[in-house]
Structure formats: structure tokens, C-alpha cells
Amino acid sequence: MTMLYGPRMSSPTPGPTPDSTHGPAARRPSYDVVVVGGGHNGLTAAAYLGRAGLSVLVLERLGHVGGAAVSAPAFPGLPPRLSRYSYLVSLMPEQLVRDLDLDVRLASRTVSSYTPVLRDGHASGLLVERPEGAATRESFRSLTGSDDEHDAWRAFYAEVSGLAEVVAPTLMAPLPREHELRDLVDAGVWHDVVARPLGEAVERRFTDDTVRGVVATDALIGTFASLNDPSLIQNRCFLYHLIGNGTGEWRVPIGGMGAVTDALAHAAVEAGAELLTGAEVQRITAHDGGAEVSWAGGTVTARHVLSGVAPWLLQRLLDLDPDPDTKPVGSQLKVNFLLERLPRLRSGIDPAVAFAGTLHLGEEYSRLETAYAEAAGGTLPSRLPGEVYCHSLTDPSILGDVPAGTHTLTYFGLHTPADLFAASPDEQRAAALQRAIASLDEHLVDPMASVVARGPGGEPCMEAKIPQDIEADLAMPGGHIFHGDLEWPWATEHALLDSPDQQWGVQTGLPSVFLCGSGSRRGGAVSGLGGHHAAQAVLASR
């Protein structure tokens, strides 16, 4: 497996050279903390704990650290390095970056989103600038016939911004109680975003199908739900996508997502942590005062074990035999493309503008609900909703030495739950890929087939990942990118908050084993929060 590190380091600090029979060995028999899983959260925890003077061992199954936050050449023989799985950063607090002295640069995109629209044979689109200006208002007016939708848009997001500004500062602290936040937030936005299904607010506040859909899509990233689902899982997803650093802005990591991993791995090693790759943990045995962790290279003891793997998988490592019916179910299609040039759009907008932010495809509100109904009924949506990102417009450094005009393109498809692919993964992956391409071609002058680059053997540069691929590549059960359903980033009124692990939302029910990954209460997405919270719980438990 290729090591994915930047110029600061070529590999994690290794233990003794492994042999092919027993795997890599640790340097010592006992540690203060063993971290299972070297994803970005595990590295965050290791960096914080190492800086506090604790001995830390990180055990990673793969031949490199970083988990989903990696950059790699996706197409053999070609230099571009793509963020193959996770792709943007919003939730990582600036305080965390400062705490760990991370050399990470996050670039703002010049456009928030563009949504191509076809109505009555006429091609147009909805442009949302960053920051919003006259062109955004004119785009709303041209699409909808008045300023009413834009006024409603600005009013809604002003209220959501107020909620984000209250929630964001709590993310680096112990869990607040729900009422502590509710009392600081406008009652109307709390009702719309927290108390009632999000679809109710979208349908009440907006009338245009396209505008409704652009608002709604943030509730569906990696989340399979109707906008009117009574569980409110869609509301929780929506909130997480809009609270990062109080602004909700999603930024591009310069150098690709692997640059984030590089910086965290460097911080962990500088703090004295030992990073061991190719070390797949087989068992965790918890006991009074600590735990034992075993892998092919040996067994070590620790006062605390931090689990960066999904809670469902952790149960297996603890020999607790998890119920198969409780296994998470991921819902996304990820397609990486390499293009010889950006395609022209039927609306006539400059492709460098249309692709500069998030390009929404087939995400009108009615189409989102239809696609959900089809997928819930067991069939691949006939018109697949999704969105597209062109990172190379913001960060051309990921391209390497390529012909002028070359660009990367990432497509993220919604309402594609793992169950749809279970019977025939290859066949259904191919069908989903074709529907993703069709959703693009619907709005293009230049079909994707005419602009996709070709590899040395003439093969088109397209890489499609379904939930089963995510599970196989990253050991995320069900291919669920959040390790399971997201939870509200606060504690309920009656939740137990008696111990540090409960106070930080990382408890497992075992005093020596804490969660430190996306499965912790506030750990979803690339944020480092799961690792930070687990580290703070360990330090408070000493």
C-alpha cells in the first residue's frame, strides 16, 4: 500500500521491522493509551495525549494512516492526487488547528453553488455566490420571477446562522444540555431545525422546487431519509453541515485531504506517539483498570483504549457479537473523474463559475422525495440526485504535471443505500455510474464521454465507489461514512453526565474503552472532534 505523506515525513515512526508471519510489533508492552484506528480522529487524539505527556500507540489496519481523509493517485500512470473518499472540510474547529500547530491551509471557494435548471425546454440556473452579491439576487429573480424566494432564503439562513453561532463554540467543550442552547436560540428556528421534520419548514418557507431542493440537500449527505422523516435524522445531518466554526462554510484543503492527515500524523509523531501501520486489531479485552489489545504482531496493555472504528465494529472486537440488524447502512455513490477540460453547460454559464462551488444535479425537492421513495422501495432511483465538486479549480496543486485544461471532478450521489447493491454490486455500481453521468449530461453541451481523460491503456478515468466499496476499503460497517446515524451535538435533559466519558460523549459502557471516531456523539465528518473529545475524557479520568 502506498504511503500517503507529504514532504515533512515519509512514513509514521515505525516499530521493529515486521515479518510476514507475525506482523508489526510495538516497541513496548504497555502504554497509557492505545488508539485503535489511525484515521484523522485517532491521530488527533494521539497528538493531544502525546502533548500531555502520555505514552500512546496508534494501531492502523492499512499500510498508511488517514482513514477516509487521504489523497492518492486514483488513475494508474497519471499524476493527479484525488481526495478519494472525504473531500471538503467544515467542522474542524480553528481552535483545534491552533492547539496542535497544524500546517493546514483551507481555501474558500468563490462560488457556494450553482444549480442548472431545465424548464419547458429552456436551460438556466441558480447561482449562489460566496459572499452573496447582486448576481445571486438576480439569479433568484430570473429563475423564480420575483425577489420573494431570495428574501426567504436570506431570512432562513440568517436564522440558521444564529443557531450555528450558538452551537459551534460548544463543540470543543463538554456536552451542554439541550435547554442551555435552546434558551439562546430564536424559538422559530429551533422549531424548524430541531423540533419538527425539516421538510415542513422547507415547504412552508419556500415555493420554488429548485430553491427548496438546494436547501434540502444538506440534510441528505450520507443520510438516507425523507425530508419529512419523523426520526429527524435529516435535521441532524442538516445541522452538522451548517455549524462549522459558526459559518458552515465548506473549504478545500490545499494539497488534498491527505494534507490534513499529513499535518495530524506529523503532530502525533512530534508529540511522541508511536504509529504502527499494517496492524489490524483482532481483540480488545477490557478489565478493571485497563485493557489488552491484540493484533497479529502481539498484545499490549493500556490504561485506556480509544476506538476510532465504528461502534458496531468495536462490539465485535470486544467479543460482544453485535446484532446484524443493527449494522449501519451507508447511502452514497462517490465517483471520481479526471477531465481533459471542463464541459460547457447548456445554460451558457462559464464552466469555471458553474463548477467552482457545489454543482447540484437532480436535486429539486420533488425529485429528492421521488428518489427516496424509489430507493426505499428497493430500486435504484431512475433520476439520480447528486452534487459535483471541482477541487482543482480551487487547488490546482493536486493535478501535478498535466496538460493545460485538465481538471478533477467528484460526484457525490444521494439516496443510494447499500441494500440496493447487495445482490449484484458490480452490475448495480455500473448502473448507478451511468445514471450519475446521465444527470450531468442532461445539462451539458459537451457530454461527459467527450471530456473524460483516458489512461495509458485508453481506459476512461472514472472511479465509482458504492457503500460496499467503502466498507471493503475502510472497514466502515455498511459503508456508512458517519459510522452510524448522527446525533444532536448536545445532551438530552435526562442523559447521565456523571463521568468524563459521558460528559464528552465518548462512552462505551466500559470505563477503560472510549470512542474517538465518527461514532462518538459529535464525531461525524472530518473535524477531529471525536479525537479531541476522547483525549479530553482520558485526561479528565487520570
C-alpha positions in Angstrom: 0.0 0.0 0.0 1.4 3.4 -0.9 2.4 5.6 2.0 0.4 8.9 1.7 2.6 11.5 3.4 3.7 15.0 2.4 7.2 16.3 2.3 7.5 16.6 6.0 7.6 12.8 6.5 7.9 9.6 4.5 6.2 7.3 7.0 5.0 7.1 10.5 7.6 6.4 13.2 7.8 2.6 13.0 8.3 -0.1 15.5 10.6 -3.0 14.8 10.5 -4.3 11.2 7.6 -6.7 10.8 8.0 -10.1 9.4 5.4 -11.6 7.0 4.2 -14.1 9.6 3.6 -12.1 12.7 3.1 -8.5 11.5 4.5 -5.4 13.0 5.4 -5.3 16.7 5.1 -2.5 19.2 8.2 -1.1 21.0 7.0 -1.7 24.5 4.5 -4.0 26.3 2.4 -1.3 27.9 1.1 2.2 27.1 -1.0 4.8 28.8 -3.3 4.8 25.8 -3.7 2.6 22.7 -5.7 4.1 19.8 -7.4 1.5 17.5 -7.6 3.0 14.1 -5.3 5.7 12.5 -7.9 7.8 10.9 -7.8 11.6 11.4 -9.6 11.3 14.7 -7.2 8.7 16.0 -4.3 10.9 15.0 -5.9 13.9 16.7 -6.3 12.0 20.0 -2.7 10.8 19.8 -1.4 14.3 19.2 -3.3 15.8 22.2 -2.4 12.9 24.5 1.2 12.8 23.5 1.5 16.6 24.1 0.1 15.9 27.6 3.0 13.5 28.3 1.2 10.2 27.9 2.6 7.2 26.1 0.5 6.5 23.0 0.4 3.7 20.5 -1.8 4.0 17.3 -2.6 0.7 15.6 -3.8 1.0 12.0 -5.1 -1.9 9.8 -4.0 -0.4 6.5 -0.5 0.3 5.3 -1.0 4.1 5.9 -2.8 6.3 8.3 -5.6 8.7 7.5 -8.6 6.5 7.0 -11.1 8.3 4.7 -9.0 11.5 4.8 -6.4 10.6 2.3 -5.1 11.8 -1.1 -4.0 9.3 -3.7 -3.5 8.8 -7.5 -6.8 7.3 -8.4 -5.8 6.6 -12.0 -2.7 4.5 -12.7 0.0 6.2 -14.7 -1.4 9.7 -14.2 -0.2 12.2 -11.6 -3.3 13.9 -10.1 -3.9 13.0 -6.4 -7.5 13.0 -5.5 -9.3 13.1 -2.1 -10.7 9.7 -2.8 -13.2 9.5 0.0 -13.9 12.6 2.2 -13.4 15.7 0.2 -14.2 19.0 2.0 -13.6 20.5 5.5 -16.0 22.5 7.5 -16.4 21.2 11.0 -12.7 21.1 12.1 -12.5 23.9 14.7 -9.9 26.6 14.2 -9.0 26.2 17.9 -8.1 22.5 17.2 -5.8 23.6 14.3 -4.1 26.1 16.6 -3.9 23.7 19.6 -1.9 21.2 17.5 0.0 23.8 15.4 -1.3 22.1 12.2 0.2 23.2 8.9 -3.2 23.1 7.2 -4.5 25.6 4.6 -8.2 25.6 3.8 -9.2 27.7 0.8 -12.6 29.3 0.4 -14.5 28.6 -2.9 -15.5 31.6 -4.9 -19.0 30.2 -5.5 -21.2 28.5 -3.0 -23.3 26.6 -5.5 -24.7 26.5 -9.0 -27.8 24.5 -9.9 -28.5 24.0 -13.6 -32.2 24.0 -14.4 -34.3 22.8 -17.4 -37.8 24.1 -17.6 -40.1 23.9 -20.6 -37.0 23.2 -22.8 -35.2 26.3 -21.5 -31.8 26.0 -19.8 -31.0 28.3 -17.0 -29.6 28.0 -13.5 -29.5 29.3 -9.9 -26.2 30.8 -8.8 -25.3 31.4 -5.2 -22.1 33.4 -4.8 -19.7 33.4 -1.8 -20.2 36.0 -0.5 -23.6 36.6 -1.9 -24.0 39.7 -4.1 -26.1 41.2 -6.8 -25.6 38.3 -9.2 -27.2 36.0 -6.6 -30.3 38.1 -6.2 -30.6 38.5 -10.0 -30.2 34.7 -10.4 -33.1 34.1 -8.0 -35.2 36.7 -9.7 -34.6 35.3 -13.1 -35.4 31.8 -12.1 -38.5 32.5 -9.9 -39.9 35.7 -11.3 -39.5 37.8 -8.2 -37.4 38.6 -5.2 -39.6 36.7 -2.8 -37.6 33.4 -2.8 -34.3 35.3 -2.3 -35.7 37.2 0.6 -37.0 34.0 2.1 -33.6 32.4 1.5 -31.7 35.2 3.3 -34.1 35.2 6.2 -33.9 31.4 6.7 -30.1 31.3 6.6 -29.8 34.3 8.9 -31.8 32.4 11.4 -29.8 29.2 10.9 -26.6 31.2 11.2 -27.8 32.4 14.6 -28.2 28.8 15.7 -24.8 27.9 14.3 -23.2 30.7 16.2 -24.6 29.3 19.5 -23.7 25.7 18.8 -20.3 26.0 17.3 -18.5 27.3 20.4 -19.7 24.3 22.4 -18.1 21.7 20.1 -14.7 21.9 21.9 -16.2 21.7 25.4 -18.1 19.0 27.3 -21.6 18.4 26.1 -24.1 21.1 27.1 -27.7 20.2 28.0 -30.3 20.8 25.3 -32.0 23.6 27.2 -28.7 25.6 27.6 -28.7 26.0 23.8 -32.4 26.2 23.2 -32.7 29.2 25.6 -30.1 31.1 23.5 -31.7 30.5 20.1 -34.7 32.0 18.3 -37.7 29.8 19.0 -38.8 29.8 15.4 -35.5 28.3 14.0 -35.3 25.9 16.9 -38.8 24.7 16.0 -37.9 24.4 12.3 -34.5 22.8 12.5 -34.6 20.8 15.8 -38.2 20.1 16.9 -40.0 19.3 13.6 -39.1 17.5 10.4 -37.1 19.8 8.2 -39.4 19.3 5.2 -42.1 21.2 7.0 -40.0 24.4 7.2 -38.7 24.0 3.6 -42.2 23.6 2.2 -43.6 26.5 4.3 -40.8 28.9 3.7 -40.1 28.4 0.0 -42.3 27.8 -3.1 -39.8 27.1 -5.9 -38.9 23.4 -6.4 -35.3 24.1 -7.2 -34.8 26.5 -4.3 -36.4 24.0 -1.9 -34.1 21.3 -3.2 -30.9 23.3 -2.7 -31.9 24.0 0.9 -32.8 20.4 1.5 -29.7 18.6 0.1 -27.5 19.5 3.2 -29.9 17.2 5.1 -29.1 14.2 2.9 -25.4 13.9 2.6 -24.6 10.3 3.5 -28.1 10.1 5.1 -31.0 8.0 3.7 -34.2 9.7 4.7 -37.2 11.6 3.6 -37.2 15.3 4.4 -40.3 14.6 6.5 -38.9 11.6 8.4 -40.3 11.7 12.0 -36.9 10.4 13.3 -35.4 13.9 12.4 -32.2 12.2 11.2 -32.3 14.5 8.2 -32.5 17.5 10.6 -29.4 16.4 12.5 -27.5 15.9 9.2 -28.6 19.4 8.1 -27.3 21.0 11.4 -23.9 19.4 11.2 -23.5 20.7 7.6 -24.2 24.3 8.7 -22.4 24.8 12.1 -18.7 24.5 11.3 -16.9 27.4 13.0 -20.2 29.2 13.2 -20.3 29.8 9.5 -20.9 26.4 8.0 -18.5 27.2 5.1 -17.1 24.1 3.4 -13.5 24.7 2.3 -11.0 22.9 0.1 -7.8 21.6 1.9 -4.8 22.8 -0.2 -2.8 19.7 -1.2 -5.9 17.5 -0.9 -7.5 15.8 2.1 -4.2 13.9 2.6 -2.6 17.2 3.6 -4.9 17.2 6.7 -3.7 13.7 7.5 -0.1 14.6 7.0 -0.4 17.5 9.4 -2.1 15.4 12.1 0.3 12.5 11.7 3.2 14.9 12.0 1.7 16.4 15.1 1.2 13.0 16.7 4.7 11.8 15.9 6.2 15.1 17.1 4.3 14.6 20.4 5.9 11.2 20.8 3.1 8.9 19.7 4.1 5.6 18.0 2.2 5.0 14.8 2.1 1.3 13.7 0.6 0.5 10.3 -0.4 -2.9 8.9 -1.6 -3.7 12.4 -5.2 -5.0 12.3 -6.6 -5.3 15.8 -8.2 -8.6 16.4 -9.4 -8.3 20.0 -9.8 -5.8 22.8 -10.1 -7.3 26.3 -11.3 -4.8 28.9 -10.7 -5.4 32.6 -10.5 -3.4 35.9 -8.0 -0.7 35.5 -7.3 -1.1 31.8 -7.4 -3.3 28.7 -5.4 -5.6 26.5 -5.3 -5.0 22.7 -4.2 -7.9 20.4 -3.2 -8.0 16.7 -1.0 -10.3 14.6 2.1 -8.5 15.9 1.4 -9.1 19.6 -0.5 -7.9 22.6 -0.1 -4.7 24.7 -1.8 -3.4 27.7 -3.1 0.1 28.3 -4.9 2.2 30.9 -7.2 3.4 28.2 -8.2 2.2 24.7 -9.6 4.7 22.3 -11.7 3.2 19.4 -11.5 5.0 16.1 -13.5 2.3 14.4 -17.3 2.3 14.2 -19.2 1.3 17.4 -20.7 -1.7 15.7 -17.3 -3.0 14.7 -16.0 -2.2 18.2 -18.6 -4.6 19.6 -17.0 -7.4 17.5 -13.5 -6.5 18.8 -14.9 -6.8 22.3 -16.4 -10.2 21.5 -19.9 -8.8 22.2 -21.4 -10.3 19.0 -23.4 -7.3 17.6 -26.9 -7.9 16.2 -26.6 -8.0 12.4 -29.9 -6.0 12.2 -28.2 -3.1 13.9 -25.4 -2.8 11.4 -25.2 0.7 9.9 -26.4 1.2 6.3 -24.5 3.7 4.2 -26.1 5.7 1.4 -23.9 7.3 -1.1 -22.3 6.9 -4.5 -18.9 8.5 -4.9 -17.4 9.0 -8.4 -14.0 10.5 -9.1 -13.4 11.7 -12.7 -10.3 13.2 -14.4 -11.3 15.5 -17.3 -9.3 16.8 -20.3 -11.3 20.0 -19.9 -14.4 21.3 -18.2 -17.6 20.7 -20.2 -19.8 23.6 -21.4 -23.2 23.9 -19.9 -26.5 24.4 -21.9 -27.3 27.4 -19.7 -24.3 29.2 -21.1 -22.7 30.0 -17.8 -18.9 29.9 -17.7 -17.9 26.4 -16.6 -15.2 27.9 -14.3 -18.0 29.5 -12.4 -20.5 26.7 -12.5 -18.0 24.1 -11.2 -16.3 26.4 -8.7 -18.6 25.5 -5.9 -21.2 22.8 -5.4 -23.0 21.9 -8.6 -26.4 20.5 -7.8 -27.9 17.9 -10.1 -31.4 16.4 -10.0 -31.8 17.9 -6.5 -35.1 19.7 -7.0 -37.2 19.0 -3.9 -39.8 16.9 -5.7 -37.0 14.8 -7.3 -35.3 14.2 -4.0 -38.5 12.9 -2.5 -39.2 10.7 -5.6 -35.7 9.3 -5.5 -36.1 8.5 -1.8 -39.4 6.7 -2.4 -37.9 4.7 -5.3 -34.8 3.7 -3.2 -37.0 2.9 -0.1 -39.0 0.6 -2.4 -35.8 -1.3 -3.4 -34.9 0.2 -6.8 -32.1 2.5 -7.9 -33.6 6.0 -8.4 -34.5 6.4 -12.0 -33.1 10.0 -12.0 -30.2 10.1 -9.5 -29.8 13.2 -7.4 -26.3 14.3 -6.6 -23.7 17.0 -6.5 -20.4 17.7 -8.1 -17.2 19.4 -6.8 -14.2 20.5 -8.9 -11.4 20.9 -6.4 -8.7 21.6 -9.0 -10.3 25.0 -9.7 -9.6 26.0 -6.1 -6.4 24.0 -5.7 -4.5 23.2 -8.9 -1.6 21.8 -6.9 -3.4 18.4 -6.8 -3.0 18.0 -10.6 0.7 17.6 -10.9 2.3 17.8 -14.4 -0.7 17.5 -16.7 -1.8 19.2 -19.9 -3.4 22.6 -19.6 -7.1 22.5 -19.0 -7.1 19.2 -17.0 -9.4 19.1 -14.0 -10.6 16.7 -11.4 -14.3 16.2 -10.8 -16.0 14.5 -7.8 -19.6 13.4 -7.9 -21.5 12.5 -4.7 -24.8 10.7 -5.2 -27.7 10.7 -2.8 -30.3 8.0 -2.0 -28.2 5.1 -2.9 -28.4 2.9 0.2 -26.2 -0.2 0.5 -29.1 -2.5 0.3 -29.6 -1.6 -3.4 -26.2 -3.0 -4.3 -26.2 -6.1 -2.1 -27.4 -8.7 -4.6 -25.2 -7.6 -7.6 -22.7 -5.0 -6.6 -20.8 -4.8 -9.9 -24.0 -4.6 -12.0 -25.6 -2.0 -9.8 -22.5 0.0 -9.5 -22.3 0.3 -13.2 -26.0 1.2 -13.4 -25.5 3.9 -10.8 -22.5 5.3 -12.6 -24.4 5.6 -15.8 -27.3 7.4 -14.0 -24.8 9.8 -12.4 -23.3 10.6 -15.8 -26.8 11.0 -17.3 -27.6 13.6 -14.6 -24.6 15.5 -15.7 -25.2 15.1 -19.4 -28.7 16.4 -19.1 -27.3 19.9 -18.6 -24.1 19.7 -20.7 -23.3 20.8 -24.3 -20.3 18.5 -24.1 -21.3 15.0 -22.9 -19.0 13.6 -20.2 -17.7 10.9 -22.6 -16.2 13.7 -24.8 -14.2 15.3 -22.0 -13.2 12.4 -19.7 -9.4 11.8 -19.8 -8.1 8.5 -20.8 -5.4 6.4 -19.0 -2.3 4.9 -20.6 -4.3 1.9 -21.8 -7.2 4.0 -23.2 -9.5 3.4 -20.3 -11.8 6.3 -19.2 -10.6 8.0 -15.9 -13.7 7.2 -13.8 -13.7 5.6 -10.3 -17.0 4.7 -8.7 -17.4 3.8 -5.0 -20.6 2.3 -3.6 -21.1 1.6 0.2 -19.8 -1.9 -0.2 -16.5 -0.5 -1.6 -16.3 1.9 1.4 -16.7 -1.0 3.8 -14.1 -3.1 2.0 -11.6 -0.2 1.7 -12.1 1.4 5.1 -13.8 -1.2 7.3 -16.7 1.2 7.9 -19.7 -1.1 8.6 -22.3 -0.9 5.8 -20.1 1.8 4.1 -21.7 4.4 6.5 -19.5 7.5 6.3 -20.6 8.7 9.8 -20.2 5.2 11.3 -23.9 5.3 12.1 -26.7 7.8 12.4 -25.7 11.3 13.6 -26.9 12.5 17.0 -27.6 16.0 18.2 -24.4 17.8 19.4 -25.8 18.2 22.9 -27.0 16.0 25.7 -30.7 15.4 26.4 -32.1 16.7 29.7 -32.0 13.3 31.4 -28.8 12.0 30.0 -26.2 10.8 32.5 -23.2 13.1 32.6 -21.5 11.8 35.7 -18.2 10.7 34.3 -15.7 12.3 31.8 -16.5 9.9 29.0 -20.3 10.7 29.4 -19.6 14.4 29.6 -17.6 14.3 26.4 -19.9 11.9 24.5 -17.4 9.1 24.0 -18.7 6.5 26.4 -19.0 2.8 25.6 -20.1 1.5 28.9 -16.6 0.3 29.7 -14.5 2.6 31.9 -11.3 1.8 30.1 -12.6 2.0 26.5 -13.8 5.2 24.9 -15.0 6.1 21.4 -12.8 8.5 19.4 -14.1 8.3 15.9 -17.1 9.4 13.9 -19.3 7.2 16.0 -18.8 9.4 19.1 -21.6 11.8 19.8 -20.1 14.8 17.9 -17.6 13.0 15.7 -19.2 12.9 12.3 -17.3 14.3 9.2 -13.7 15.5 9.0 -13.5 17.5 12.2 -11.1 15.9 14.7 -13.8 16.4 17.3 -14.1 12.7 18.1 -10.3 12.5 18.8 -10.3 15.7 20.8 -13.2 14.7 23.0 -11.7 11.2 23.7 -8.4 12.8 24.6 -10.0 15.2 27.0 -12.0 12.4 28.6 -8.8 10.4 29.2 -7.0 13.4 30.7 -10.0 14.1 33.0 -10.1 10.5 34.1 -6.5 10.4 35.4 
